[in-house]
Amino acid sequence: MWEKQRAQLLATIQSKKGQLKTLMTKSAEEGRTTDDTEDAAIKTVEDDLAKLTENLLRVEGIIADIATAASSATPAAGGNPDEAGASADGEPEPEKAAKGITVKPNQAKKGIGFAQLAKAKALAVLQQKNGNYITPLDVAKSQGMDPRVIQALEKAVVLDTSNSSALIVENQLAGEFVELLRAETIVDKLASFMRAAPFNATIPGMATGAIAAWVGEGAAKPATNPTFNTVEIKHHKLAGIVVRTDDLLKLSSPSTDQMLLNDLVEASATLIDTTFMDDAAQTAARPAGVLNGAIKIVATGITAAAYDADIAALTDNFISKNLSLTDAHYVMSATRASAMGRLRDALGGRYYPDMANGSGAKSLDGIPVIESENAGEIIALVKPSELYLADDGDVEVAFSDQATIDMGATTLVNLWQQNMTAIRAERHITWAPRRTTAAAYIDYSLIP
């Protein structure tokens, strides 16, 4: 029953992806962006895909539970008088373990399975180079990893074109990692407001509006000469690299798995956010920062009066570029948001009560605030609907113990020389502004 349900879900998901491609292709072939009707249709298909994928994960979880339960089931004791007595009286856990009665372990916390899968593959590669020909499955079993990791590796051993279940389980584990990563980055917090776009696409757009005016009888009509631009969506990928000593990698302690997961998330999130919040132009290697070409306001101070004046100048300039405040977001460091929330007037009242620590979701003048220390010394006002986003939602993992890694600050580490292994998690994601200006910001770097 569940296998049939899974097959139906996979077929429906494939069909929905075809619909989505058709909707996106029509406007691309006609050299234009999607209109409101097409946007609504795309949103409907995307919502359907999200629900179908969620249902598929549930069904796969049930199938995995059934398979694990079946493989670990043990016949009830009672084949002889001694076993029957022990079964009736109950046996201590050590005696149960001695007779091969196993208890199904609980699944690890979200994301840990992905870290364990990466660790198992890295250790297998490391051991094979040392002449110990073991598989990632052997590593996973020896370290008692998440049952889903073992399941994915078991099925990968006999994977053929008619059996995609190993890939589905592995994608579930990668999906958990991406979900944790999305909770940490500025880009992913704004993603639901951005315009979905494919990789390697050139999208035409209008840089300035056409001119129109009321015309009296016999008077000259105004010229209607809008200017156009093209937005190039390249195919970018980011790589978060975590370096571990071989001895630390071999440890089977849950804390080492959590440490690996945390470091992979942090490395990837930091790179995404610092790239998004800078002013560099797009290259073949990276997307443009959202501040590239943006309006810059030089901060006048950090008093309540200075904040009010600078934010007023920021929003006025933002609006003057025909960027409405609908769906706009402020982005700033948690440090600055906290400092603003503590400002009080002569009577002790807070100037910015919705910025106070512990107040839940923060806002400034009714506009949502996203906090990230990667925002640095700026307050940015970003309109995400003026940004295109391409994201395949997948993560690729690679390993090396031979490379020389640039650890920053002119520090180079030779992995082989120091008995270390680098684990690299790559995510395919990029963004591009729909118009030359999708943001404005206040620069506090000169304020002491």
N, C-alpha and C positions, 0 to 999 in steps of 0.2 A: 504493500500500500504506500509506504513512505517513499520507496524508490520511484514508484509511478508519479507520485506528487512532485518529487524532485525533478524528474524528466519534464513534466508539464511546465513547471516554473522556469526551467532553463530555456525551454522553447519559447515561452512567452517573453522572457527577458530578451532573447535574441531578436524577436519580432519588434519589440519596443525600441531596441537600439537601431533597427533598420528604419523605423518611423522617424526617429530623431535625426538620423543621418539625412533622410530625405528632406525634412524640414529645413535643416541647415544648408543643404546643398542648393536648394532653390534660390535662396537669396544670394548665395555666393556666386552662382552662375550668372545671375542677373546684375552682379556688380553693385550690390547694395547691402545695407544692414537689414536685419529682420524688422518687420513692422509690428505694430501692437498685436494684431491678430495672430501672427506667427509666434511672437513672444509668449502669448497666452497658451498656444498649442504646445510649444516646447516645454513650458512650465508644467503643463498637465502630464506630458509624457515623462518628464523627469520625476515628478511626484509618483507616478505609477511605477517607474523603475526603482525608486527608493523603497516603496512598499514591497515590491516583488523580491528585491534583494534581501530585505529584512525577513520576509517569510522563508526565503531559501536558506538563510542562515539558521533559522529555527528548525527547519526540516532536517538540515545537515546535522545539527546538534542532536536531534532525536535519533537519527541513523547511527551517529557515532556512539551514542549512549547504548543503543541496542547491541551494536557490534562489540563494544567493550564488555558489556555484561555477559554476552554469549561466550566470549573468549575466556572470561575469568570464572564462569560458573563451575561449581564443584558438586558432584552427586551428594545427596544427603547421606550422612553417616548412618550405618545400620546394617551393613552387609554381613556382620557377624555379631555375636552377643556382646563382645567388648565395645564395639563401635556403637551398638544400639544403646548400651547403658550410658556411654559417654555422651551420646547425642541427647538422651533424655535428661541427664543431670546437668549438661552444659560443661564446656571445657574452657580453660583459660586461653587467652590469646596466643601465648607462646606455643601451646600444643596445637592450636588451630594452624598456626603458621608452619609448624613442623610437618603437618599432614597436607600442606599445599593449599589450604583454604586462604584465599586472599580477599582483601577488602579493596574495592575500587577507590583509588585516590581521588580527591577533589581536584577540579581544574584550578590552575594557577590564576592569579589575579590578571585582570585585563592587561594585555601587552607583554606579560612575562613569557607567554608561549612563543612570541616572535623572537624575543631575546634568546630564549633557549634554543630555538631552531637555528638561529644564526650561530650561536655558540657551538652547537653540535656539529654543524658543517665545518666551522673553522677548526675545531679540534681534530676532526677526521682528516682534514687536509694536512694539518700539522703533524699528526701521527704517521700518516702515509709517507710524508717526506723523510721521516725518521726511520722508515723501514717497517713500521707497524701497520699492516694493512687491515685497518678496521673501517667500518662504515659509519656515517652519521647516526644510523639506527643503533649501532652498538654503543655509541657514546650516549645517546639519549636514554637507552635502557639502563646502562651502568650508572647513570647519574639520577635515575628516577624522575625524568622530566615529565611535564604535562602529558597526559594520555593523548591529547590531540596532536602533539609533536610526534609522538611515537606512531600514531595512526598515519599521519602524513608521510613519514619516512618509510613505514612499512609498505604502504601502497605505492610509493614512488619507486620501490625496488622492482615492482612488476607492472609499472605503468605502461599502458599502450594507448593507441588512439581511441579506443572505445571506453577507456576508463579515466574519467576526469576527476574522480573524487579526491585524489591526493592533491591535485592543484586547487580544488575548492577548499579543502581544509587549510592548505598553506595560505590561500588568499584570505581566509578568515583570520588567521593569525596576523598577516600583514595589515589587514583592515583594522584590527585592534590597535596596532602601532600607529597607523595613520590617524585614527580617531583620537588617540592621546595627543598626537602632534598637533592636530587641528584645534584642540582646546587651548594650545599654548601660543599660537601665532596670530599676529595682527591680520595677516592676509586671510587666514581661514575664518576669523571672526567677522570679516567683512564680505566673505565669499558669497553668502546668500543674496547680497545686494548687487554683486557684480554681474556683468553680462557674460554668459557662457560662450566660449569660442573654441574652435579646433586649433590644434598645433599646425604650424607651417601654412598659415593662411594670410592673405592680404585683403584687408577689408577697406573699401572706400568709405569716406565720410565727408561731412561738410564742416570746414574749419570756421567759416563765418556765415552768418545768415544773409538771405537775400534782402534787398531794400524795397520797401513799399511805402506809399504816401497817398494822401488824398489829393486829387488833382482837379483843379477848376477847369471850366470850359475853355478850350483853346490853349491851355497851359501845357508845358512840356511834361512828359511822363518821366519818372525816375528810371534809371537803368537798374536792372535786377541782375547783378553780377556777384553771386556768392563765390567764395573761394573754397576749394576742395583739398582734402588731404587723403592719404592712405595710411592705414595702420597695419604694420606687419607683425603678425603673431609668429614668433620663432619657436623652435623646439628646444627649450632649456631644461636642464636637470641640475639639481643640487646634490652634493654628496656630503653627508655627515660622517666623519671618521672618528672612531674611538680606538685608542691604542691600549692594549693590555699586555702585561707580562705573561709569558706562557704558564708560569706557575699559578698565577691568579686565575687564568682562563680554565685551568684544570679543576679548580675547586668546584664542588657541587653544592655549596651553600646557597640557600635562597637569596641571601643578601647580595651575593655577587651577581646573580641574575638581575635583581632589582637595580643594582648599580649600573650594570651594562645598559639596561633599558633606559634609565634616567639620563645617562650620558648620551645615548643615541638621540633621544628626544631633544635634549638641550642643545646638542651640536646642530641638529637640523633646524630647530626653531630659531636659534640665534642667527644663523645664516640667512634664513628667509626674512626675518624682521629687519636686520641691519641692511639688507639689500633693498627691501621695500621702502625703508625710511631714509634712503640717501638721495643725492641729487645727480647721480651718474646717469649717463645715457645708455641706451640698450646697445649691447654688442652681441656677437655670435655666441659668447659664453654665458651671458647673464641678461636678465630683463632690466629695463630702466627703473630707477628709483622713482617713487611717486612725487618726489620733490623736484625732479628734473623739469626745468622751465616753469616751476610754480612761483606764485607771488610770495615775496619774502618781506616780512615786517621785522624790523630791528627792535627788540624789546627795550622799553624805557625804564623798567624796574620790576621789583617783585612785591610791591605794596598792593593793597586792594585797588587803590586808585589807578596804579600803573597797569595792573592786570585788566581792569575794566576798559581803559583807554586802548590798550593794545589789542584786546579781543574785539572791541568795536571796529578798530581799523582793519583787523583781519576779516571779519564778516562782511564789512562794507566792500572791501576789495574783491572778496570772493563773489559776492552777489553782482558786482559791476561787470564780471566776466560771464554773465548770464548763467551762473551756477546757483541754482536754488538750494535752500537748506534742507529740502526734503531728502530723507535718508542719509544726510551728511553725518559724519562722526568726528569727534575730536580724538586725537591720539597723542598721548603724553606719557611720561614716565610715572610710575607709581609714586616715586619720591616727590615729584612736583604736584601731583594730584593731592597727596597727603598734606603737603605744605599749604596749598590753597584752601583745603578743607579746615585747616586750623586757624585761618585768619579770622579775627573777631573785631567788632566795632567797639566804641567806647562803652557800650552797655553790656558787652560780653556776648552779643549775638553773633552768629557765624555769617560772614559775608557770602559764603558758598556752602550752604547746608547740605546740598546734594553731592558734595565732594568729600564729606566727612568720612573718616575711616569707620568701617563697620556699617555703613549705610546701605550696603547691598550694591546693586547696579548704580554706577555714578553717572551724573549728567551735569552739563554746564549750560545754563540758559535754555534748558529743555532739550539740548542735543546730547545724545549718548556719548560717553567717554570710554575709550579703550585704553587700558593701562599696560605699558610694557617698558621695562628699563632700556630696551633697545631703541626707544625713541630719543634717548639722549637729551640734549639741551634744546629741545624744540617743543612747541605745541602746534600740531598740524590739524588742519580742518580738511577732511578728505570726503569726496563724494564718490562712493564706490560704484554707482551706476554709470559713471563716466570711465570705468575701467573694464577691459576685457580680461577674462581669466580662462586659462586652459590648464586642466589638471586631470591626469588619467587615474588618480586615486590609488596608484600601486607603488610598491617599494621593492627595489632590487638590492640584494646583498652580495658583496664580494669580500674577499679576504686576501691578505698578503703578509708574509713574514720575511720578504726579501727587499722591500722598497726602502727608500730613505724618505722620511716624513718631515715636512716643514711644520714645526710645532709653533711657529710665530716667534716674534722677537729674535729673528735670525738664528733660532735654535733648530738644528737638523738632527734627527734621530734615525740611525740605521737599525732597522728592526732585527735583522739577522744577527748583527753584532751584539745586541743587547737582549737577545732571547725574548722578543716581543712579537705580537701579532696585531695587525690593524684590521678592524672590521668596518666596512664602509656600507652605509645605507643610502641608496640613491632614490630620489623622488623626482618624477617628471612633472614640472609645474612652471608656468610662466604667466605674466600679465603684461598689459600694455594700455596706455591711456587712449581713450576714444577720441579725445581732443587734446590740444597741446597743454591745456590746463585742467587738471582733475583735482587739484589741491592748492592750498595756500598755507603758510606757516609763519610762526613767530620764532625768531632766533634769539635764544638767551645765552649764547656762548660768550658774549662780551660782558655779561653781567657778573660782577665779582661775587 
